[in-house]
Amino acid sequence: MSFNLANQSAEVRNAGEDEKSRLFQLWQQNLHRAKVDAARLVGEKAKRKGKWEEWLRSQLGDMS
């Protein structure tokens, strides 16, 4: 079955566009923080050596 927006009502199409807009704004707001967090996590690799993966898993678990 094909999903064609042209077959949907204007209300359904507008709701979808509103949701896309909201998610895009959320992405933009969190982009800088995500880059900073990623740099911090990768920056710890040299310091933590063999224990980095374990530490990384715990950090990612705390973020979720």
CHARMM-style PDB file with segment names, atoms N, HN, CA, C and O in Angstrom:
ATOM      1  N   MET     1       0.832  -1.179   0.000  1.00  0.00      PROA
ATOM      2  CA  MET     1       0.000   0.000   0.000  1.00  0.00      PROA
ATOM      3  C   MET     1       0.875   1.239   0.000  1.00  0.00      PROA
ATOM      4  O   MET     1       1.821   1.339   0.780  1.00  0.00      PROA
ATOM      5  N   SER     2       0.568   2.156  -0.849  1.00  0.00      PROA
ATOM      6  HN  SER     2      -0.201   2.075  -1.482  1.00  0.00      PROA
ATOM      7  CA  SER     2       1.332   3.386  -0.989  1.00  0.00      PROA
ATOM      8  C   SER     2       0.735   4.483  -0.108  1.00  0.00      PROA
ATOM      9  O   SER     2      -0.484   4.598   0.022  1.00  0.00      PROA
ATOM     10  N   PHE     3       1.610   5.283   0.492  1.00  0.00      PROA
ATOM     11  HN  PHE     3       2.600   5.190   0.387  1.00  0.00      PROA
ATOM     12  CA  PHE     3       1.169   6.403   1.319  1.00  0.00      PROA
ATOM     13  C   PHE     3       1.362   7.684   0.523  1.00  0.00      PROA
ATOM     14  O   PHE     3       2.491   8.134   0.327  1.00  0.00      PROA
ATOM     15  N   ASN     4       0.266   8.271   0.065  1.00  0.00      PROA
ATOM     16  HN  ASN     4      -0.651   7.907   0.224  1.00  0.00      PROA
ATOM     17  CA  ASN     4       0.323   9.476  -0.743  1.00  0.00      PROA
ATOM     18  C   ASN     4      -0.358  10.607   0.020  1.00  0.00      PROA
ATOM     19  O   ASN     4      -1.541  10.522   0.350  1.00  0.00      PROA
ATOM     20  N   LEU     5       0.401  11.663   0.296  1.00  0.00      PROA
ATOM     21  HN  LEU     5       1.362  11.731   0.028  1.00  0.00      PROA
ATOM     22  CA  LEU     5      -0.160  12.788   1.036  1.00  0.00      PROA
ATOM     23  C   LEU     5      -1.301  13.469   0.290  1.00  0.00      PROA
ATOM     24  O   LEU     5      -2.176  14.072   0.911  1.00  0.00      PROA
ATOM     25  N   ALA     6      -1.297  13.377  -1.018  1.00  0.00      PROA
ATOM     26  HN  ALA     6      -0.586  12.887  -1.522  1.00  0.00      PROA
ATOM     27  CA  ALA     6      -2.366  14.010  -1.800  1.00  0.00      PROA
ATOM     28  C   ALA     6      -3.718  13.362  -1.502  1.00  0.00      PROA
ATOM     29  O   ALA     6      -4.761  13.987  -1.692  1.00  0.00      PROA
ATOM     30  N   ASN     7      -3.704  12.117  -1.037  1.00  0.00      PROA
ATOM     31  HN  ASN     7      -2.856  11.609  -0.883  1.00  0.00      PROA
ATOM     32  CA  ASN     7      -4.946  11.422  -0.704  1.00  0.00      PROA
ATOM     33  C   ASN     7      -5.428  11.740   0.707  1.00  0.00      PROA
ATOM     34  O   ASN     7      -6.511  11.308   1.101  1.00  0.00      PROA
ATOM     35  N   GLN     8      -4.643  12.482   1.464  1.00  0.00      PROA
ATOM     36  HN  GLN     8      -3.763  12.833   1.143  1.00  0.00      PROA
ATOM     37  CA  GLN     8      -4.999  12.824   2.838  1.00  0.00      PROA
ATOM     38  C   GLN     8      -5.718  14.172   2.893  1.00  0.00      PROA
ATOM     39  O   GLN     8      -5.583  15.002   1.994  1.00  0.00      PROA
ATOM     40  N   SER     9      -6.475  14.369   3.956  1.00  0.00      PROA
ATOM     41  HN  SER     9      -6.584  13.695   4.686  1.00  0.00      PROA
ATOM     42  CA  SER     9      -7.171  15.647   4.124  1.00  0.00      PROA
ATOM     43  C   SER     9      -6.153  16.746   4.437  1.00  0.00      PROA
ATOM     44  O   SER     9      -5.020  16.467   4.827  1.00  0.00      PROA
ATOM     45  N   ALA    10      -6.571  17.974   4.263  1.00  0.00      PROA
ATOM     46  HN  ALA    10      -7.492  18.200   3.946  1.00  0.00      PROA
ATOM     47  CA  ALA    10      -5.695  19.111   4.548  1.00  0.00      PROA
ATOM     48  C   ALA    10      -5.300  19.123   6.017  1.00  0.00      PROA
ATOM     49  O   ALA    10      -4.175  19.494   6.353  1.00  0.00      PROA
ATOM     50  N   GLU    11      -6.204  18.726   6.889  1.00  0.00      PROA
ATOM     51  HN  GLU    11      -7.118  18.426   6.616  1.00  0.00      PROA
ATOM     52  CA  GLU    11      -5.901  18.695   8.326  1.00  0.00      PROA
ATOM     53  C   GLU    11      -4.775  17.714   8.627  1.00  0.00      PROA
ATOM     54  O   GLU    11      -3.868  18.023   9.401  1.00  0.00      PROA
ATOM     55  N   VAL    12      -4.831  16.546   8.023  1.00  0.00      PROA
ATOM     56  HN  VAL    12      -5.568  16.296   7.394  1.00  0.00      PROA
ATOM     57  CA  VAL    12      -3.807  15.530   8.241  1.00  0.00      PROA
ATOM     58  C   VAL    12      -2.467  16.004   7.681  1.00  0.00      PROA
ATOM     59  O   VAL    12      -1.432  15.834   8.326  1.00  0.00      PROA
ATOM     60  N   ARG    13      -2.480  16.585   6.507  1.00  0.00      PROA
ATOM     61  HN  ARG    13      -3.321  16.723   5.983  1.00  0.00      PROA
ATOM     62  CA  ARG    13      -1.233  17.102   5.911  1.00  0.00      PROA
ATOM     63  C   ARG    13      -0.646  18.207   6.767  1.00  0.00      PROA
ATOM     64  O   ARG    13       0.562  18.230   7.001  1.00  0.00      PROA
ATOM     65  N   ASN    14      -1.486  19.129   7.241  1.00  0.00      PROA
ATOM     66  HN  ASN    14      -2.467  19.110   7.051  1.00  0.00      PROA
ATOM     67  CA  ASN    14      -1.000  20.234   8.080  1.00  0.00      PROA
ATOM     68  C   ASN    14      -0.454  19.727   9.411  1.00  0.00      PROA
ATOM     69  O   ASN    14       0.552  20.236   9.905  1.00  0.00      PROA
ATOM     70  N   ALA    15      -1.111  18.731   9.989  1.00  0.00      PROA
ATOM     71  HN  ALA    15      -1.928  18.317   9.588  1.00  0.00      PROA
ATOM     72  CA  ALA    15      -0.618  18.158  11.248  1.00  0.00      PROA
ATOM     73  C   ALA    15       0.761  17.540  11.031  1.00  0.00      PROA
ATOM     74  O   ALA    15       1.648  17.696  11.870  1.00  0.00      PROA
ATOM     75  N   GLY    16       0.947  16.845   9.919  1.00  0.00      PROA
ATOM     76  HN  GLY    16       0.227  16.718   9.237  1.00  0.00      PROA
ATOM     77  CA  GLY    16       2.243  16.261   9.609  1.00  0.00      PROA
ATOM     78  C   GLY    16       3.315  17.314   9.427  1.00  0.00      PROA
ATOM     79  O   GLY    16       4.440  17.146   9.897  1.00  0.00      PROA
ATOM     80  N   GLU    17       2.979  18.388   8.752  1.00  0.00      PROA
ATOM     81  HN  GLU    17       2.065  18.524   8.370  1.00  0.00      PROA
ATOM     82  CA  GLU    17       3.941  19.472   8.544  1.00  0.00      PROA
ATOM     83  C   GLU    17       4.281  20.168   9.863  1.00  0.00      PROA
ATOM     84  O   GLU    17       5.431  20.543  10.090  1.00  0.00      PROA
ATOM     85  N   ASP    18       3.291  20.337  10.722  1.00  0.00      PROA
ATOM     86  HN  ASP    18       2.357  20.032  10.537  1.00  0.00      PROA
ATOM     87  CA  ASP    18       3.542  20.945  12.032  1.00  0.00      PROA
ATOM     88  C   ASP    18       4.485  20.079  12.860  1.00  0.00      PROA
ATOM     89  O   ASP    18       5.383  20.594  13.525  1.00  0.00      PROA
ATOM     90  N   GLU    19       4.280  18.768  12.818  1.00  0.00      PROA
ATOM     91  HN  GLU    19       3.551  18.350  12.277  1.00  0.00      PROA
ATOM     92  CA  GLU    19       5.142  17.848  13.557  1.00  0.00      PROA
ATOM     93  C   GLU    19       6.563  17.875  12.998  1.00  0.00      PROA
ATOM     94  O   GLU    19       7.526  17.866  13.764  1.00  0.00      PROA
ATOM     95  N   LYS    20       6.704  17.907  11.685  1.00  0.00      PROA
ATOM     96  HN  LYS    20       5.922  17.915  11.062  1.00  0.00      PROA
ATOM     97  CA  LYS    20       8.043  17.993  11.079  1.00  0.00      PROA
ATOM     98  C   LYS    20       8.742  19.278  11.514  1.00  0.00      PROA
ATOM     99  O   LYS    20       9.932  19.268  11.827  1.00  0.00      PROA
ATOM    100  N   SER    21       8.007  20.367  11.533  1.00  0.00      PROA
ATOM    101  HN  SER    21       7.039  20.375  11.278  1.00  0.00      PROA
ATOM    102  CA  SER    21       8.573  21.650  11.936  1.00  0.00      PROA
ATOM    103  C   SER    21       9.015  21.614  13.394  1.00  0.00      PROA
ATOM    104  O   SER    21      10.092  22.109  13.728  1.00  0.00      PROA
ATOM    105  N   ARG    22       8.194  21.033  14.261  1.00  0.00      PROA
ATOM    106  HN  ARG    22       7.320  20.631  13.989  1.00  0.00      PROA
ATOM    107  CA  ARG    22       8.526  20.941  15.677  1.00  0.00      PROA
ATOM    108  C   ARG    22       9.790  20.094  15.885  1.00  0.00      PROA
ATOM    109  O   ARG    22      10.670  20.462  16.663  1.00  0.00      PROA
ATOM    110  N   LEU    23       9.868  18.976  15.192  1.00  0.00      PROA
ATOM    111  HN  LEU    23       9.154  18.677  14.559  1.00  0.00      PROA
ATOM    112  CA  LEU    23      11.036  18.103  15.334  1.00  0.00      PROA
ATOM    113  C   LEU    23      12.304  18.754  14.783  1.00  0.00      PROA
ATOM    114  O   LEU    23      13.388  18.564  15.334  1.00  0.00      PROA
ATOM    115  N   PHE    24      12.173  19.519  13.698  1.00  0.00      PROA
ATOM    116  HN  PHE    24      11.292  19.672  13.250  1.00  0.00      PROA
ATOM    117  CA  PHE    24      13.332  20.219  13.144  1.00  0.00      PROA
ATOM    118  C   PHE    24      13.844  21.263  14.124  1.00  0.00      PROA
ATOM    119  O   PHE    24      15.053  21.395  14.316  1.00  0.00      PROA
ATOM    120  N   GLN    25      12.929  22.010  14.749  1.00  0.00      PROA
ATOM    121  HN  GLN    25      11.947  21.903  14.593  1.00  0.00      PROA
ATOM    122  CA  GLN    25      13.336  23.009  15.737  1.00  0.00      PROA
ATOM    123  C   GLN    25      14.014  22.355  16.931  1.00  0.00      PROA
ATOM    124  O   GLN    25      15.004  22.877  17.443  1.00  0.00      PROA
ATOM    125  N   LEU    26      13.495  21.225  17.377  1.00  0.00      PROA
ATOM    126  HN  LEU    26      12.691  20.800  16.960  1.00  0.00      PROA
ATOM    127  CA  LEU    26      14.102  20.484  18.486  1.00  0.00      PROA
ATOM    128  C   LEU    26      15.513  20.045  18.113  1.00  0.00      PROA
ATOM    129  O   LEU    26      16.435  20.151  18.923  1.00  0.00      PROA
ATOM    130  N   TRP    27      15.683  19.549  16.885  1.00  0.00      PROA
ATOM    131  HN  TRP    27      14.934  19.462  16.228  1.00  0.00      PROA
ATOM    132  CA  TRP    27      16.997  19.132  16.409  1.00  0.00      PROA
ATOM    133  C   TRP    27      17.960  20.313  16.408  1.00  0.00      PROA
ATOM    134  O   TRP    27      19.098  20.193  16.861  1.00  0.00      PROA
ATOM    135  N   GLN    28      17.501  21.458  15.897  1.00  0.00      PROA
ATOM    136  HN  GLN    28      16.576  21.556  15.529  1.00  0.00      PROA
ATOM    137  CA  GLN    28      18.367  22.635  15.847  1.00  0.00      PROA
ATOM    138  C   GLN    28      18.775  23.087  17.247  1.00  0.00      PROA
ATOM    139  O   GLN    28      19.922  23.477  17.465  1.00  0.00      PROA
ATOM    140  N   GLN    29      17.842  23.035  18.189  1.00  0.00      PROA
ATOM    141  HN  GLN    29      16.911  22.718  18.011  1.00  0.00      PROA
ATOM    142  CA  GLN    29      18.137  23.470  19.556  1.00  0.00      PROA
ATOM    143  C   GLN    29      19.162  22.558  20.226  1.00  0.00      PROA
ATOM    144  O   GLN    29      19.953  23.022  21.047  1.00  0.00      PROA
ATOM    145  N   ASN    30      19.160  21.286  19.893  1.00  0.00      PROA
ATOM    146  HN  ASN    30      18.517  20.909  19.226  1.00  0.00      PROA
ATOM    147  CA  ASN    30      20.030  20.323  20.558  1.00  0.00      PROA
ATOM    148  C   ASN    30      21.317  20.021  19.800  1.00  0.00      PROA
ATOM    149  O   ASN    30      22.170  19.295  20.311  1.00  0.00      PROA
ATOM    150  N   LEU    31      21.475  20.556  18.606  1.00  0.00      PROA
ATOM    151  HN  LEU    31      20.782  21.146  18.192  1.00  0.00      PROA
ATOM    152  CA  LEU    31      22.635  20.236  17.783  1.00  0.00      PROA
ATOM    153  C   LEU    31      23.945  20.651  18.455  1.00  0.00      PROA
ATOM    154  O   LEU    31      24.882  19.854  18.498  1.00  0.00      PROA
ATOM    155  N   HSD    32      24.036  21.858  18.973  1.00  0.00      PROA
ATOM    156  HN  HSD    32      23.275  22.506  18.939  1.00  0.00      PROA
ATOM    157  CA  HSD    32      25.273  22.334  19.594  1.00  0.00      PROA
ATOM    158  C   HSD    32      25.627  21.468  20.804  1.00  0.00      PROA
ATOM    159  O   HSD    32      26.780  21.071  20.975  1.00  0.00      PROA
ATOM    160  N   ARG    33      24.633  21.182  21.635  1.00  0.00      PROA
ATOM    161  HN  ARG    33      23.697  21.504  21.496  1.00  0.00      PROA
ATOM    162  CA  ARG    33      24.884  20.360  22.820  1.00  0.00      PROA
ATOM    163  C   ARG    33      25.369  18.969  22.425  1.00  0.00      PROA
ATOM    164  O   ARG    33      26.269  18.423  23.064  1.00  0.00      PROA
ATOM    165  N   ALA    34      24.788  18.397  21.387  1.00  0.00      PROA
ATOM    166  HN  ALA    34      24.057  18.841  20.868  1.00  0.00      PROA
ATOM    167  CA  ALA    34      25.198  17.069  20.934  1.00  0.00      PROA
ATOM    168  C   ALA    34      26.649  17.077  20.465  1.00  0.00      PROA
ATOM    169  O   ALA    34      27.399  16.140  20.741  1.00  0.00      PROA
ATOM    170  N   LYS    35      27.044  18.132  19.759  1.00  0.00      PROA
ATOM    171  HN  LYS    35      26.435  18.893  19.535  1.00  0.00      PROA
ATOM    172  CA  LYS    35      28.434  18.233  19.298  1.00  0.00      PROA
ATOM    173  C   LYS    35      29.402  18.378  20.462  1.00  0.00      PROA
ATOM    174  O   LYS    35      30.481  17.784  20.453  1.00  0.00      PROA
ATOM    175  N   VAL    36      29.020  19.166  21.465  1.00  0.00      PROA
ATOM    176  HN  VAL    36      28.144  19.648  21.472  1.00  0.00      PROA
ATOM    177  CA  VAL    36      29.867  19.354  22.644  1.00  0.00      PROA
ATOM    178  C   VAL    36      30.002  18.042  23.405  1.00  0.00      PROA
ATOM    179  O   VAL    36      31.100  17.672  23.819  1.00  0.00      PROA
ATOM    180  N   ASP    37      28.887  17.338  23.589  1.00  0.00      PROA
ATOM    181  HN  ASP    37      27.995  17.638  23.252  1.00  0.00      PROA
ATOM    182  CA  ASP    37      28.925  16.051  24.288  1.00  0.00      PROA
ATOM    183  C   ASP    37      29.774  15.037  23.528  1.00  0.00      PROA
ATOM    184  O   ASP    37      30.552  14.301  24.136  1.00  0.00      PROA
ATOM    185  N   ALA    38      29.634  14.993  22.218  1.00  0.00      PROA
ATOM    186  HN  ALA    38      29.003  15.591  21.724  1.00  0.00      PROA
ATOM    187  CA  ALA    38      30.418  14.060  21.412  1.00  0.00      PROA
ATOM    188  C   ALA    38      31.914  14.359  21.530  1.00  0.00      PROA
ATOM    189  O   ALA    38      32.723  13.440  21.662  1.00  0.00      PROA
ATOM    190  N   ALA    39      32.275  15.623  21.483  1.00  0.00      PROA
ATOM    191  HN  ALA    39      31.618  16.369  21.376  1.00  0.00      PROA
ATOM    192  CA  ALA    39      33.686  16.001  21.611  1.00  0.00      PROA
ATOM    193  C   ALA    39      34.222  15.604  22.983  1.00  0.00      PROA
ATOM    194  O   ALA    39      35.354  15.133  23.092  1.00  0.00      PROA
ATOM    195  N   ARG    40      33.426  15.789  24.019  1.00  0.00      PROA
ATOM    196  HN  ARG    40      32.507  16.172  23.930  1.00  0.00      PROA
ATOM    197  CA  ARG    40      33.844  15.419  25.377  1.00  0.00      PROA
ATOM    198  C   ARG    40      34.060  13.909  25.482  1.00  0.00      PROA
ATOM    199  O   ARG    40      35.050  13.453  26.053  1.00  0.00      PROA
ATOM    200  N   LEU    41      33.132  13.148  24.931  1.00  0.00      PROA
ATOM    201  HN  LEU    41      32.327  13.518  24.467  1.00  0.00      PROA
ATOM    202  CA  LEU    41      33.231  11.687  25.014  1.00  0.00      PROA
ATOM    203  C   LEU    41      34.441  11.166  24.254  1.00  0.00      PROA
ATOM    204  O   LEU    41      35.163  10.305  24.757  1.00  0.00      PROA
ATOM    205  N   VAL    42      34.670  11.672  23.058  1.00  0.00      PROA
ATOM    206  HN  VAL    42      34.083  12.371  22.649  1.00  0.00      PROA
ATOM    207  CA  VAL    42      35.815  11.225  22.262  1.00  0.00      PROA
ATOM    208  C   VAL    42      37.117  11.716  22.882  1.00  0.00      PROA
ATOM    209  O   VAL    42      38.132  11.021  22.828  1.00  0.00      PROA
ATOM    210  N   GLY    43      37.093  12.913  23.473  1.00  0.00      PROA
ATOM    211  HN  GLY    43      36.269  13.478  23.516  1.00  0.00      PROA
ATOM    212  CA  GLY    43      38.286  13.462  24.114  1.00  0.00      PROA
ATOM    213  C   GLY    43      38.771  12.644  25.298  1.00  0.00      PROA
ATOM    214  O   GLY    43      39.954  12.694  25.636  1.00  0.00      PROA
ATOM    215  N   GLU    44      37.900  11.906  25.922  1.00  0.00      PROA
ATOM    216  HN  GLU    44      36.939  11.866  25.647  1.00  0.00      PROA
ATOM    217  CA  GLU    44      38.266  11.075  27.069  1.00  0.00      PROA
ATOM    218  C   GLU    44      38.947   9.776  26.665  1.00  0.00      PROA
ATOM    219  O   GLU    44      39.507   9.084  27.515  1.00  0.00      PROA
ATOM    220  N   LYS    45      38.906   9.435  25.383  1.00  0.00      PROA
ATOM    221  HN  LYS    45      38.451   9.997  24.693  1.00  0.00      PROA
ATOM    222  CA  LYS    45      39.427   8.139  24.939  1.00  0.00      PROA
ATOM    223  C   LYS    45      40.905   7.965  25.287  1.00  0.00      PROA
ATOM    224  O   LYS    45      41.302   6.909  25.780  1.00  0.00      PROA
ATOM    225  N   ALA    46      41.709   8.975  25.040  1.00  0.00      PROA
ATOM    226  HN  ALA    46      41.387   9.833  24.640  1.00  0.00      PROA
ATOM    227  CA  ALA    46      43.145   8.868  25.308  1.00  0.00      PROA
ATOM    228  C   ALA    46      43.425   8.792  26.808  1.00  0.00      PROA
ATOM    229  O   ALA    46      44.371   8.129  27.235  1.00  0.00      PROA
ATOM    230  N   LYS    47      42.609   9.465  27.598  1.00  0.00      PROA
ATOM    231  HN  LYS    47      41.841  10.003  27.252  1.00  0.00      PROA
ATOM    232  CA  LYS    47      42.825   9.478  29.053  1.00  0.00      PROA
ATOM    233  C   LYS    47      42.445   8.147  29.689  1.00  0.00      PROA
ATOM    234  O   LYS    47      43.112   7.685  30.615  1.00  0.00      PROA
ATOM    235  N   ARG    48      41.393   7.542  29.202  1.00  0.00      PROA
ATOM    236  HN  ARG    48      40.851   7.918  28.450  1.00  0.00      PROA
ATOM    237  CA  ARG    48      40.849   6.346  29.858  1.00  0.00      PROA
ATOM    238  C   ARG    48      41.375   5.048  29.261  1.00  0.00      PROA
ATOM    239  O   ARG    48      41.222   3.989  29.870  1.00  0.00      PROA
ATOM    240  N   LYS    49      41.978   5.106  28.108  1.00  0.00      PROA
ATOM    241  HN  LYS    49      42.102   5.966  27.614  1.00  0.00      PROA
ATOM    242  CA  LYS    49      42.586   3.964  27.422  1.00  0.00      PROA
ATOM    243  C   LYS    49      41.660   2.748  27.405  1.00  0.00      PROA
ATOM    244  O   LYS    49      40.589   2.815  26.802  1.00  0.00      PROA
ATOM    245  N   GLY    50      42.034   1.647  28.043  1.00  0.00      PROA
ATOM    246  HN  GLY    50      42.904   1.592  28.533  1.00  0.00      PROA
ATOM    247  CA  GLY    50      41.280   0.401  27.954  1.00  0.00      PROA
ATOM    248  C   GLY    50      39.907   0.439  28.610  1.00  0.00      PROA
ATOM    249  O   GLY    50      39.041  -0.367  28.270  1.00  0.00      PROA
ATOM    250  N   LYS    51      39.696   1.349  29.529  1.00  0.00      PROA
ATOM    251  HN  LYS    51      40.400   2.004  29.805  1.00  0.00      PROA
ATOM    252  CA  LYS    51      38.418   1.431  30.243  1.00  0.00      PROA
ATOM    253  C   LYS    51      37.457   2.415  29.579  1.00  0.00      PROA
ATOM    254  O   LYS    51      36.361   2.649  30.088  1.00  0.00      PROA
ATOM    255  N   TRP    52      37.857   2.985  28.459  1.00  0.00      PROA
ATOM    256  HN  TRP    52      38.748   2.794  28.046  1.00  0.00      PROA
ATOM    257  CA  TRP    52      37.035   4.012  27.816  1.00  0.00      PROA
ATOM    258  C   TRP    52      35.681   3.479  27.366  1.00  0.00      PROA
ATOM    259  O   TRP    52      34.667   4.147  27.563  1.00  0.00      PROA
ATOM    260  N   GLU    53      35.641   2.297  26.768  1.00  0.00      PROA
ATOM    261  HN  GLU    53      36.465   1.754  26.608  1.00  0.00      PROA
ATOM    262  CA  GLU    53      34.368   1.771  26.265  1.00  0.00      PROA
ATOM    263  C   GLU    53      33.367   1.554  27.396  1.00  0.00      PROA
ATOM    264  O   GLU    53      32.181   1.852  27.253  1.00  0.00      PROA
ATOM    265  N   GLU    54      33.846   1.043  28.500  1.00  0.00      PROA
ATOM    266  HN  GLU    54      34.809   0.801  28.617  1.00  0.00      PROA
ATOM    267  CA  GLU    54      32.972   0.837  29.664  1.00  0.00      PROA
ATOM    268  C   GLU    54      32.452   2.188  30.168  1.00  0.00      PROA
ATOM    269  O   GLU    54      31.263   2.342  30.448  1.00  0.00      PROA
ATOM    270  N   TRP    55      33.356   3.153  30.279  1.00  0.00      PROA
ATOM    271  HN  TRP    55      34.321   3.028  30.052  1.00  0.00      PROA
ATOM    272  CA  TRP    55      32.978   4.492  30.724  1.00  0.00      PROA
ATOM    273  C   TRP    55      32.006   5.124  29.738  1.00  0.00      PROA
ATOM    274  O   TRP    55      31.037   5.767  30.143  1.00  0.00      PROA
ATOM    275  N   LEU    56      32.261   4.945  28.451  1.00  0.00      PROA
ATOM    276  HN  LEU    56      33.048   4.423  28.123  1.00  0.00      PROA
ATOM    277  CA  LEU    56      31.395   5.507  27.416  1.00  0.00      PROA
ATOM    278  C   LEU    56      29.988   4.960  27.530  1.00  0.00      PROA
ATOM    279  O   LEU    56      29.018   5.715  27.463  1.00  0.00      PROA
ATOM    280  N   ARG    57      29.869   3.636  27.704  1.00  0.00      PROA
ATOM    281  HN  ARG    57      30.657   3.023  27.759  1.00  0.00      PROA
ATOM    282  CA  ARG    57      28.544   3.019  27.855  1.00  0.00      PROA
ATOM    283  C   ARG    57      27.789   3.617  29.050  1.00  0.00      PROA
ATOM    284  O   ARG    57      26.590   3.883  28.964  1.00  0.00      PROA
ATOM    285  N   SER    58      28.485   3.819  30.134  1.00  0.00      PROA
ATOM    286  HN  SER    58      29.459   3.603  30.203  1.00  0.00      PROA
ATOM    287  CA  SER    58      27.813   4.394  31.314  1.00  0.00      PROA
ATOM    288  C   SER    58      27.394   5.846  31.045  1.00  0.00      PROA
ATOM    289  O   SER    58      26.316   6.267  31.462  1.00  0.00      PROA
ATOM    290  N   GLN    59      28.239   6.602  30.355  1.00  0.00      PROA
ATOM    291  HN  GLN    59      29.115   6.260  30.016  1.00  0.00      PROA
ATOM    292  CA  GLN    59      27.897   7.992  30.030  1.00  0.00      PROA
ATOM    293  C   GLN    59      26.693   8.053  29.092  1.00  0.00      PROA
ATOM    294  O   GLN    59      25.795   8.871  29.287  1.00  0.00      PROA
ATOM    295  N   LEU    60      26.673   7.199  28.088  1.00  0.00      PROA
ATOM    296  HN  LEU    60      27.403   6.534  27.930  1.00  0.00      PROA
ATOM    297  CA  LEU    60      25.547   7.187  27.157  1.00  0.00      PROA
ATOM    298  C   LEU    60      24.280   6.735  27.862  1.00  0.00      PROA
ATOM    299  O   LEU    60      23.197   7.239  27.566  1.00  0.00      PROA
ATOM    300  N   GLY    61      24.394   5.810  28.775  1.00  0.00      PROA
ATOM    301  HN  GLY    61      25.274   5.401  29.016  1.00  0.00      PROA
ATOM    302  CA  GLY    61      23.235   5.381  29.548  1.00  0.00      PROA
ATOM    303  C   GLY    61      22.672   6.514  30.396  1.00  0.00      PROA
ATOM    304  O   GLY    61      21.456   6.654  30.529  1.00  0.00      PROA
ATOM    305  N   ASP    62      23.565   7.325  30.971  1.00  0.00      PROA
ATOM    306  HN  ASP    62      24.553   7.212  30.862  1.00  0.00      PROA
ATOM    307  CA  ASP    62      23.134   8.469  31.760  1.00  0.00      PROA
ATOM    308  C   ASP    62      22.464   9.533  30.899  1.00  0.00      PROA
ATOM    309  O   ASP    62      21.561  10.226  31.367  1.00  0.00      PROA
ATOM    310  N   MET    63      22.889   9.670  29.660  1.00  0.00      PROA
ATOM    311  HN  MET    63      23.623   9.107  29.279  1.00  0.00      PROA
ATOM    312  CA  MET    63      22.295  10.664  28.757  1.00  0.00      PROA
ATOM    313  C   MET    63      20.874  10.299  28.341  1.00  0.00      PROA
ATOM    314  O   MET    63      20.032  11.177  28.155  1.00  0.00      PROA
ATOM    315  N   SER    64      20.612   9.001  28.196  1.00  0.00      PROA
ATOM    316  HN  SER    64      21.297   8.288  28.348  1.00  0.00      PROA
ATOM    317  CA  SER    64      19.278   8.606  27.778  1.00  0.00      PROA
ATOM    318  C   SER    64      18.364   8.735  28.922  1.00  0.00      PROA
ATOM    319  OT1 SER    64      17.172   8.452  28.796  1.00  0.00      PROA
TER     320      SER     64
END
